[in-house]
Structures are given as C-alpha cells and as structure tokens.
Amino acid sequence: MSNKFFLVTTALHESWQKSSDVPILLLGEWCRLFSKKKEWQNCNITVVPYHWDNRRKLYKDLIYINKLYQKLLSHLTIFLNKYHSTQHQMEYWRIIIGPWLSAFIVSLYDKWESINYALNNFNIEETLIIESENSEYVPVCMKHFDILSKSDYWNHSIFSEILIFLGFNKINKLKVNKPRKISVQEKRETPKNKLKNMISKATSLFSRKNDYFFIDTFLKPLDVLKLYLKLRQVPNLHWNNNLRIRSQFDCQKRLKIKSFNPQNKFEEFLKKIIPLQLPIAYCEGFKEIYPIAEKKYRTKSPKVIWTSNSFSDDDVFKVWVAEKVEKNNSILVIGQHGGHYGQGLFSLTEDHELKISALYLSWGWTLGHNNVIPFGRLKRKVCYDNSSNALKMVLSLSGTPRYVEGIISAPLSSQWLIYYKWQEKFYECLENQVSKATVVRLYPNDYDWYQKKRWVKSFPDAIIDNGNESLEDCLETTKLFVSGWNSTTYLESLAANIPTVIFWDEEYFEMNSDASSFFSLLEEAGIYHKTPESAAAHVNSIWNDIDGWWQSNQVVNARKIFTNQYIKTNNTIDDLKNLFIELCKTKSS
C-alpha cells in the first residue's frame, strides 16, 4: 500500500483529479465511459477489483441481504403504519415498498463493499465530493428511483455518504451552482396517448362491478377485449401513466424514523440513510395516491387481479392492489414477463413476484412452488416462415446497468464487459461468409456502455441493428438467431422454431439444478455452448445447411422438451377464461 491514490467513485469528471501528480484509483469500470476515452486513456489509472467477481461471496451476501430485507420490511411496516395512522399487514407493505426496498439494500451494500475494499487495500490520499442537499436526490416514486439509481449523480452522492460515514476525512468538496435535477420524463400528449386515456376513462366507468381486473398482461389489447367478453365482463382497458405527487420532502419529520436495531456498521449506515432516501410516494405523498388509484381503477371488489408488469414500478397500481388484496381478499395473479425465470440459481425479482402473488403463471416451469401454474407464454407469437429466403444471422446483444440495483444469476455491473468480450470473440471466430451475413442487434437500453461505439471500433464493417425494430419483427426474417445472454430473446426464437444457437459463461449465469438437465439436452444438440469459440465453430459448420441441422431428430426433440418446460405456446384465450372462472369459484366457496 505504498503508492498513494486519488479515489474516483463515478464517471462524473467534475470529481476526477485535475493534475497528473497522483495516480487515479477508479472504484470500478463504471467510472470509465467509453465515449470519454480520450480524456482518461493516458491517465495513470488503477481499477479496484469488483468484489462480486467472487461469485461465492455474491451468493453469501445474497443470503445476508435476504434476511436484512425481511427485517427492514418488518420494521418499516411498523413505522409506516404509525406515520400514516394505519394498521396494514406486512404483506400489504411488501406489495408497495418491496421492489424499492430490495433494490435499495442491494445498491447500498454493493457500494459499501466496494468502498471498504478500496479503503482496506489501497493508500487513498484524496477524493473529491460534489456537495448536494439532502432532498436533491430523494426519489419521488419507484419509477424515479429506477432513474436515479442508474445515474452517476445519485450514485456519487451515495458513495460520498458512505465515505463520510466511515470517517474518511481526506476529502475536497466541490459546490455546483446549478445542481442537476433528475426527474421522471413526462409522457408526451400525443394523439395516441390521448386516445388511450379516453378509452381508459370510458371503460372504467362501466366496469365498477367487474369480477376481473387486468392490466399490463402482455396480451394485445384486442385479446384483452376478447378475454373480458368471454368472461361476460365489461371491458376495462388501462395503460400506465406517470405519478405526479405534490407533497414535498420533510427532513425533520423523516429523522424521527426509528427503523431497527443495527447489528453491524453497514446496518448503522442503513439506519441513517433510509429516512433520507425513502421515496416520497411512501411517506409524505402516500395519502395522495389512493384517491388517484380509486379514480383511475374504478372496479370496486375484483375477485381476480392479473398483471405481468405493473407490480414493479407502478406505485398507483401497487397501492390499489394492496388495498384490494388486504380488504377484499382479491386474488393477485402475476404472469411471467421474460426469460431467466425458473432457470437461474437466484433472482431477487423472481423471489418477490412469487411471494406477493396468490397465483403465478409461468411459461412452463414450477420448481415445486404450490402457487405456480405452468400456463405458457402470453406474449404475441412470432410468425416465422421457414420457407422464406432469409439470409441474415442475428447476433443479439444484451445489457445490464453500470450500477447494481438487483441480484440475479447473470453478469452484474462491470461484469458486462466480460460478457461483451465473449460476443466479440464469437464474431471474430466466424468465417468470412458468415460474418458478412451477420447483423449485430444492439440492446435497446445502452446504460452508457456505448455498445455501438465499441463494436464499430473493433469491427468497422459490421452490420449494426440499433434495436429499433421489435424483437418479433426481427425474428420473422432471421435465418439463424444467436444469443449470449440467458434472457427472453432466445426463448422467443426457440418458441417460433427459428434455428437458434446460445452460449454464455456459466461462472456468471449460474443455473438451478432443474434447469441444468434441460440445458444439457440443448448442449448435446448443438444449440447451447459454453464458450464463444465452440458456438462459432458450430455456426460455421452448419451455415450451408442450417435446416438440415435444425430438422434433425436430436435437435427437434431437444427443442420440443426444452420449450415445453420454459416457453409453452399451446395456450389460448379460452384457457385463460377457464382458469379465471375456476379462481372465482375458489374465492366464492
């Protein structure tokens, strides 16, 4: 620890060392934006190793975080009931604050461990903190928190709070005249959005006595309409809108929060920071939300409520559904909304969805959960014509935020760079005729990794798809689909019977024991590979006769068994109708 360093915690260049006298210590790769490479490439830089590169530590930390989450949820239930003069059960508050609380604990613990590793292993001479007010980066609601937690400003603020809390005093402070305000972008009042609002208001007026309520199901609006009619209900169509809260942050009142008895230094920090970071929607603005929900969702006593997405960041819906579940005993049904579910070794998001739902509609798996029904995929089916003259191969990229906000058995934070190198290696190993026919489809959310700049720098002649076209439309004209991330995309291609090759590093994509046997079938058939070199070699070998490989008995059987487990497609609107009718009978009996 003889070398002295200047510590940099984020990509905000205002907080970087201006002179070159002291080497720079970057807390993580998230500090180095590829778009700013000219500004840092000649600097004397050392990067702190990422603590969760040790996946055993990640799993151990996950167990601790789960226990801490439950403890904090219990204490926040007591506080919020007292604050709002209510007597709601813990499960009520789990529905409302659970997604935020889980993401917040993970985000802070990740930062806490990164800072501690740096302080314990490097001689840090100095750092620079951008000063901010307590209320400057307080989330208004869950959607706002999701935006803040991905921003350099919010993360810089939290890193700074940790350093100060730990007693690190080699700090220079920088005042910014005009602090950057990070807010939820308002939806534009386009003719389409106006029409949606009119339809929502009109249908809600005539659906007060409905037994069923559906929102964000991933069914097409026409199919939702058909389902309501088959259930002999007045159709009730809704779309999410941004939440506007008038209440302001009240620091003095928040500081009276007595959340829990800390057992270690990190929990002491949490006790200090939670009162300052609890979203306004759950504190000062909570009483504004239910009247909004009652006005928007006019169904008084639904027996069944079904969503595949609104349970996460739609605070108006979460407050409304928590009330209906607690007071009316409504049955909350959640539908699977993407890949990785039922396959990964761990996922906090999956755990939360299973805990709050009375019934969970998976795409085929159960994993022994009593509340899971292997119903099948509910999204629009891809219309693939294997007799078409499609010539392109699609290599689909994926992404993850630079700053961690959840734990899942997939690359986290800077581990994305390891994943990305695998994609480049795969492309490098393709024969010339194959790479010329390959379209590289960028992930729609870039998270400031600058996928396109990176790819074009390495492969100037590559064909790039910016990801503006829907996945379904992209798949309809694809000769061969390739994915290097365990997510939704390859499940969609397999379900559509599109020739598919997948590959990833099992060190970062840990599977549960049930899933391992199914992936072994795909591996034996040449669909799944454990290295980019193996995947590329296989693609090169089948390129001139892809259909011959895809239609072989081994591949056909492997695909059929796998899709039946993870993305069944034989469900119908009538199947949904019958399922919900049976649920209603169960509730009435």
ZAMARGU-4260 file (C-alpha; in steps of 0.2 Angstrom, whole numbers, plus 5000, padded with zeros to 4 digits):
<rodrens>
0) 5000/5000/5000 | 5015/5012/4997 | 5008/5020/4981 | 4996/5035/4985 | 4980/5036/4975
5) 4966/5049/4971 | 4949/5040/4973 | 4936/5042/4959 | 4919/5034/4963 | 4909/5038/4947
10) 4910/5044/4929 | 4907/5062/4934 | 4923/5070/4928 | 4920/5085/4939 | 4925/5074/4953
15) 4941/5067/4944 | 4959/5073/4949 | 4964/5088/4938 | 4983/5086/4940 | 4993/5070/4935
20) 5004/5070/4951 | 4994/5057/4960 | 4988/5040/4951 | 4970/5038/4950 | 4961/5024/4958
25) 4944/5020/4950 | 4931/5012/4961 | 4925/5001/4946 | 4924/5000/4927 | 4908/5010/4928
30) 4919/5026/4930 | 4927/5024/4913 | 4914/5029/4900 | 4920/5023/4883 | 4914/5039/4875
35) 4926/5049/4886 | 4941/5038/4882 | 4952/5052/4875 | 4950/5060/4892 | 4956/5045/4903
40) 4966/5034/4891 | 4983/5042/4895 | 4980/5044/4914 | 4989/5034/4927 | 4974/5023/4932
45) 4971/5008/4943 | 4954/5000/4944 | 4948/4992/4961 | 4944/4974/4958 | 4925/4971/4959
50) 4920/4962/4975 | 4906/4952/4967 | 4918/4944/4954 | 4919/4932/4968 | 4903/4923/4965
55) 4904/4913/4981 | 4904/4930/4990 | 4889/4936/4980 | 4879/4921/4985 | 4884/4923/5003
60) 4880/4941/5003 | 4863/4937/4994 | 4858/4926/5009 | 4863/4941/5021 | 4853/4953/5011
65) 4838/4942/5010 | 4837/4941/5029 | 4841/4960/5031 | 4827/4964/5019 | 4814/4954/5029
70) 4820/4963/5045 | 4819/4980/5037 | 4802/4976/5030 | 4795/4971/5047 | 4802/4987/5055
75) 4796/4999/5040 | 4779/4991/5042 | 4778/4997/5060 | 4785/5014/5055 | 4774/5017/5040
80) 4758/5012/5049 | 4762/5024/5063 | 4767/5038/5051 | 4750/5036/5041 | 4739/5031/5056
85) 4735/5014/5048 | 4736/4996/5053 | 4741/4987/5037 | 4749/4970/5037 | 4767/4967/5032
90) 4761/4959/5016 | 4752/4975/5011 | 4768/4985/5013 | 4778/4971/5004 | 4767/4974/4988
95) 4770/4993/4989 | 4788/4996/4995 | 4796/4978/4992 | 4803/4982/4975 | 4811/4998/4981
100) 4817/4991/4997 | 4826/4976/4989 | 4834/4987/4976 | 4839/5000/4988 | 4848/4987/5000
105) 4857/4979/4986 | 4863/4995/4978 | 4869/5002/4995 | 4878/4985/5000 | 4887/4984/4984
110) 4893/5002/4986 | 4898/4999/5004 | 4908/4983/5000 | 4917/4992/4985 | 4922/5007/4996
115) 4928/4996/5010 | 4938/4985/4998 | 4946/5001/4992 | 4950/5008/5009 | 4957/4992/5015
120) 4968/4988/5000 | 4974/5005/4994 | 4983/5020/5001 | 4970/5034/4996 | 4977/5051/4998
125) 4962/5061/4992 | 4945/5061/4984 | 4933/5075/4978 | 4914/5075/4983 | 4901/5086/4974
130) 4890/5093/4988 | 4871/5091/4987 | 4856/5095/4998 | 4848/5080/5007 | 4832/5082/4996
135) 4841/5084/4980 | 4842/5065/4975 | 4827/5059/4985 | 4816/5048/4974 | 4798/5053/4972
140) 4792/5036/4967 | 4798/5019/4961 | 4800/5025/4943 | 4810/5040/4949 | 4821/5029/4960
145) 4824/5017/4945 | 4831/5033/4935 | 4841/5039/4950 | 4849/5023/4954 | 4856/5022/4936
150) 4863/5040/4936 | 4881/5045/4941 | 4875/5059/4951 | 4864/5049/4963 | 4877/5036/4965
155) 4891/5049/4968 | 4880/5056/4982 | 4878/5038/4990 | 4897/5034/4988 | 4901/5051/4996
160) 4889/5047/5011 | 4897/5031/5014 | 4915/5039/5014 | 4909/5052/5026 | 4901/5039/5037
165) 4916/5028/5038 | 4926/5043/5044 | 4937/5046/5029 | 4942/5064/5030 | 4954/5066/5015
170) 4940/5075/5006 | 4939/5090/4995 | 4922/5097/4992 | 4915/5105/4976 | 4900/5116/4975
175) 4889/5115/4960 | 4880/5131/4956 | 4865/5123/4947 | 4863/5105/4954 | 4857/5093/4940
180) 4839/5089/4943 | 4834/5071/4938 | 4816/5068/4936 | 4804/5056/4928 | 4801/5061/4910
185) 4783/5065/4907 | 4774/5056/4893 | 4770/5067/4878 | 4752/5071/4875 | 4752/5063/4858
190) 4735/5059/4849 | 4739/5040/4853 | 4741/5044/4872 | 4726/5055/4872 | 4715/5041/4864
195) 4722/5028/4877 | 4717/5040/4891 | 4700/5042/4884 | 4697/5023/4882 | 4704/5020/4899
200) 4692/5033/4907 | 4677/5027/4897 | 4679/5009/4900 | 4682/5011/4919 | 4665/5020/4921
205) 4656/5004/4916 | 4667/4991/4925 | 4664/4995/4943 | 4655/4978/4947 | 4668/4968/4937
210) 4674/4952/4945 | 4691/4953/4935 | 4704/4967/4933 | 4718/4965/4920 | 4732/4977/4917
215) 4749/4976/4909 | 4747/4957/4904 | 4757/4957/4888 | 4741/4952/4879 | 4737/4963/4864
220) 4723/4975/4868 | 4711/4965/4856 | 4715/4949/4866 | 4711/4958/4882 | 4695/4964/4875
225) 4691/4946/4869 | 4695/4939/4887 | 4684/4951/4896 | 4669/4947/4884 | 4672/4928/4886
230) 4671/4931/4905 | 4655/4941/4902 | 4663/4957/4909 | 4663/4975/4903 | 4680/4978/4895
235) 4691/4988/4906 | 4707/4994/4897 | 4721/5003/4906 | 4738/5010/4902 | 4751/5016/4915
240) 4754/5035/4917 | 4767/5044/4927 | 4763/5048/4945 | 4763/5066/4950 | 4765/5070/4969
245) 4763/5087/4976 | 4770/5083/4993 | 4787/5089/4997 | 4802/5081/5006 | 4800/5084/5025
250) 4818/5081/5033 | 4813/5084/5051 | 4798/5073/5051 | 4808/5059/5042 | 4823/5060/5055
255) 4810/5053/5068 | 4810/5036/5059 | 4816/5023/5071 | 4818/5008/5059 | 4828/4994/5068
260) 4842/4990/5079 | 4858/4988/5068 | 4869/4973/5070 | 4884/4980/5061 | 4892/4995/5053
265) 4883/4993/5037 | 4866/4992/5046 | 4871/5008/5056 | 4873/5017/5039 | 4857/5010/5033
270) 4848/5016/5048 | 4855/5034/5045 | 4851/5034/5026 | 4834/5026/5024 | 4825/5041/5032
275) 4833/5052/5019 | 4830/5040/5004 | 4813/5033/5007 | 4803/5038/4992 | 4791/5052/4994
280) 4777/5042/4987 | 4778/5030/5003 | 4780/5044/5015 | 4774/5062/5013 | 4764/5059/4997
285) 4756/5042/5002 | 4739/5049/5005 | 4738/5057/4988 | 4740/5040/4979 | 4724/5030/4984
290) 4712/5043/4979 | 4721/5044/4962 | 4720/5025/4961 | 4702/5024/4966 | 4698/5037/4952
295) 4708/5028/4939 | 4704/5010/4943 | 4685/5010/4947 | 4682/4991/4949 | 4676/4991/4967
300) 4678/4972/4973 | 4688/4962/4960 | 4689/4944/4964 | 4704/4942/4952 | 4718/4955/4948
305) 4730/4950/4934 | 4746/4959/4929 | 4763/4954/4921 | 4772/4970/4925 | 4763/4984/4935
310) 4768/4976/4952 | 4786/4983/4950 | 4786/5002/4947 | 4768/5007/4946 | 4765/5014/4963
315) 4747/5019/4960 | 4743/5001/4955 | 4753/4994/4969 | 4743/5004/4982 | 4727/5000/4974
320) 4731/4981/4973 | 4737/4980/4991 | 4721/4988/4997 | 4711/4975/4987 | 4721/4960/4992
325) 4720/4965/5011 | 4702/4972/5012 | 4693/4962/4999 | 4704/4946/4998 | 4706/4949/4980
330) 4717/4936/4971 | 4733/4943/4964 | 4739/4934/4948 | 4756/4938/4941 | 4761/4932/4924
335) 4779/4929/4919 | 4786/4943/4909 | 4803/4937/4902 | 4817/4925/4902 | 4829/4918/4915
340) 4814/4914/4927 | 4814/4896/4933 | 4831/4894/4926 | 4843/4904/4936 | 4851/4899/4953
345) 4845/4915/4961 | 4834/4931/4957 | 4828/4943/4969 | 4815/4949/4957 | 4808/4932/4954
350) 4808/4929/4973 | 4797/4945/4976 | 4785/4940/4962 | 4782/4923/4969 | 4779/4930/4987
355) 4766/4943/4983 | 4756/4933/4971 | 4742/4921/4975 | 4745/4913/4958 | 4760/4914/4947
360) 4758/4910/4928 | 4775/4903/4922 | 4779/4899/4904 | 4781/4881/4909 | 4791/4878/4925
365) 4785/4876/4943 | 4801/4872/4953 | 4790/4864/4966 | 4781/4880/4970 | 4762/4877/4975
370) 4757/4894/4968 | 4765/4892/4951 | 4754/4886/4936 | 4764/4881/4920 | 4752/4890/4909
375) 4764/4896/4895 | 4769/4911/4886 | 4756/4925/4885 | 4765/4937/4873 | 4762/4939/4854
380) 4768/4924/4845 | 4781/4926/4831 | 4775/4922/4814 | 4791/4913/4806 | 4790/4906/4789
385) 4804/4894/4787 | 4801/4893/4769 | 4807/4911/4767 | 4823/4916/4759 | 4830/4924/4775
390) 4849/4926/4773 | 4854/4935/4789 | 4860/4929/4805 | 4856/4940/4820 | 4868/4941/4835
395) 4858/4949/4849 | 4867/4959/4862 | 4861/4962/4880 | 4864/4974/4894 | 4864/4977/4912
400) 4866/4994/4922 | 4883/5000/4927 | 4877/5002/4945 | 4869/4986/4953 | 4851/4988/4958
405) 4846/4969/4960 | 4854/4952/4961 | 4852/4939/4948 | 4862/4924/4942 | 4869/4935/4927
410) 4883/4947/4925 | 4882/4962/4936 | 4889/4980/4934 | 4906/4979/4926 | 4905/4960/4923
415) 4895/4966/4907 | 4912/4969/4900 | 4917/4951/4902 | 4901/4946/4893 | 4904/4959/4879
420) 4921/4952/4876 | 4913/4935/4873 | 4902/4942/4860 | 4917/4950/4851 | 4926/4933/4852
425) 4911/4924/4844 | 4911/4936/4830 | 4930/4935/4827 | 4929/4916/4826 | 4915/4917/4812
430) 4921/4913/4794 | 4921/4927/4782 | 4905/4922/4773 | 4896/4920/4790 | 4901/4937/4797
435) 4896/4946/4782 | 4879/4939/4784 | 4878/4943/4802 | 4868/4958/4809 | 4873/4963/4827
440) 4857/4969/4836 | 4861/4981/4850 | 4852/4980/4866 | 4839/4994/4867 | 4845/5001/4884
445) 4863/5005/4882 | 4866/5010/4901 | 4881/5021/4894 | 4891/5006/4890 | 4892/5013/4872
450) 4889/4996/4863 | 4889/5003/4846 | 4905/5013/4848 | 4914/4998/4855 | 4908/4987/4841
455) 4911/4999/4827 | 4929/5002/4834 | 4933/4983/4834 | 4923/4979/4818 | 4921/4994/4806
460) 4912/4984/4793 | 4899/4975/4804 | 4881/4977/4800 | 4873/4985/4815 | 4854/4985/4820
465) 4851/4998/4833 | 4837/4988/4840 | 4823/5000/4835 | 4813/4986/4827 | 4803/4974/4838
470) 4811/4958/4843 | 4796/4949/4835 | 4798/4958/4818 | 4817/4955/4819 | 4814/4936/4821
475) 4802/4934/4807 | 4816/4937/4794 | 4831/4928/4803 | 4840/4913/4796 | 4849/4909/4812
480) 4847/4918/4829 | 4862/4919/4841 | 4861/4925/4859 | 4875/4926/4873 | 4863/4930/4887
485) 4851/4920/4897 | 4835/4931/4894 | 4819/4932/4884 | 4826/4933/4866 | 4832/4915/4863
490) 4816/4908/4871 | 4806/4918/4859 | 4816/4911/4844 | 4815/4894/4850 | 4796/4895/4853
495) 4795/4901/4835 | 4805/4886/4829 | 4819/4898/4822 | 4836/4890/4821 | 4845/4896/4837
500) 4862/4895/4845 | 4866/4901/4863 | 4881/4902/4873 | 4887/4910/4889 | 4899/4909/4904
505) 4892/4898/4917 | 4903/4906/4930 | 4891/4921/4929 | 4875/4913/4923 | 4873/4900/4937
510) 4858/4888/4934 | 4847/4879/4946 | 4848/4860/4947 | 4832/4858/4937 | 4837/4869/4923
515) 4854/4860/4921 | 4847/4844/4914 | 4837/4853/4901 | 4852/4864/4895 | 4862/4848/4894
520) 4849/4842/4881 | 4852/4858/4871 | 4871/4856/4873 | 4870/4839/4865 | 4860/4845/4851
525) 4872/4859/4847 | 4860/4873/4852 | 4869/4878/4869 | 4888/4881/4870 | 4899/4885/4885
530) 4912/4895/4875 | 4911/4908/4861 | 4923/4898/4851 | 4913/4882/4852 | 4897/4892/4847
535) 4906/4900/4832 | 4913/4883/4826 | 4896/4876/4826 | 4888/4890/4817 | 4902/4889/4804
540) 4899/4870/4802 | 4881/4871/4799 | 4880/4888/4789 | 4877/4880/4772 | 4864/4868/4779
545) 4856/4876/4794 | 4839/4867/4790 | 4847/4850/4789 | 4854/4853/4807 | 4838/4861/4814
550) 4827/4847/4807 | 4837/4833/4813 | 4828/4821/4826 | 4840/4826/4840 | 4838/4844/4838
555) 4819/4843/4836 | 4817/4833/4851 | 4828/4844/4862 | 4819/4859/4857 | 4802/4852/4860
560) 4807/4846/4878 | 4815/4862/4882 | 4801/4874/4876 | 4788/4863/4884 | 4797/4867/4901
565) 4802/4885/4898 | 4791/4893/4885 | 4775/4883/4881 | 4765/4890/4867 | 4749/4880/4866
570) 4738/4891/4877 | 4723/4900/4871 | 4711/4914/4877 | 4699/4901/4882 | 4712/4893/4893
575) 4714/4909/4902 | 4695/4911/4903 | 4693/4894/4911 | 4707/4897/4923 | 4700/4913/4930
580) 4682/4906/4931 | 4689/4892/4942 | 4699/4905/4953 | 4682/4915/4955 | 4674/4899/4961
585) 4688/4896/4973 | 4686/4913/4981 | 4667/4912/4982 | 4667/4895/4990
</rodrens>
